[in-house]
Amino acid sequence: MKIKDIKKGDYFTLKEILDPKESQVYVKGDYDKASKTYSCFKFSDINSERFFKGDKEIYTGFTF
């Protein structure tokens, strides 16, 4: 799945992990038009923000 295919506020991981820890789960944030990327932050640390392009492969099929 690609990051552009999920809604704002949805959870995802960068690797295929069936039972991830809190530090491995990201939350999708807002879209930045200037850099054409999505702002995402870790579930356990809101200050840990990363920006991903819309075609970044992510995984959502996990139990959290």
C-alpha positions in Angstrom: 0.0 0.0 0.0 1.2 3.6 -0.6 1.0 6.4 1.9 -1.3 8.5 -0.3 -3.9 5.7 -0.2 -4.6 6.0 3.6 -6.5 8.8 5.4 -5.1 11.4 7.8 -4.7 9.9 11.3 -4.3 6.3 10.1 -1.6 4.1 11.6 1.1 2.4 9.6 4.6 0.9 9.8 7.5 1.1 7.4 8.3 -2.6 7.6 5.9 -5.5 7.5 5.6 -6.3 11.3 2.6 -8.2 12.6 2.9 -7.1 16.2 4.8 -3.8 16.3 6.0 -1.8 19.3 4.7 1.7 19.9 8.0 3.2 18.6 7.5 1.4 15.2 4.1 2.8 14.4 3.6 6.1 12.6 0.5 8.3 12.2 -0.2 10.1 8.9 -0.5 13.8 9.2 -1.0 16.8 6.8 0.1 17.1 3.2 2.7 19.8 2.6 2.1 21.4 -0.8 5.5 23.1 -1.0 7.6 20.0 -0.7 4.8 17.6 -2.0 5.2 15.3 1.0 3.1 13.9 3.8 4.0 14.8 7.4 4.1 11.7 9.7 5.0 11.2 13.3 5.7 8.3 15.6 2.8 7.2 17.8 5.0 7.2 20.9 6.8 10.5 20.2 4.8 13.3 18.5 8.1 15.3 18.2 9.6 12.7 16.0 8.3 13.9 12.6 9.3 12.6 9.2 8.2 13.6 5.7 7.4 11.0 3.0 6.5 11.2 -0.6 3.1 9.9 -1.6 4.5 6.8 -3.3 6.3 5.5 -0.2 5.4 1.8 0.5 3.9 1.3 3.9 2.1 -1.5 5.8 -1.2 -1.3 7.6 -2.1 -5.0 8.2 -1.0 -5.4 11.8 -2.5 -5.7 15.3 -1.8 -2.7 17.6 
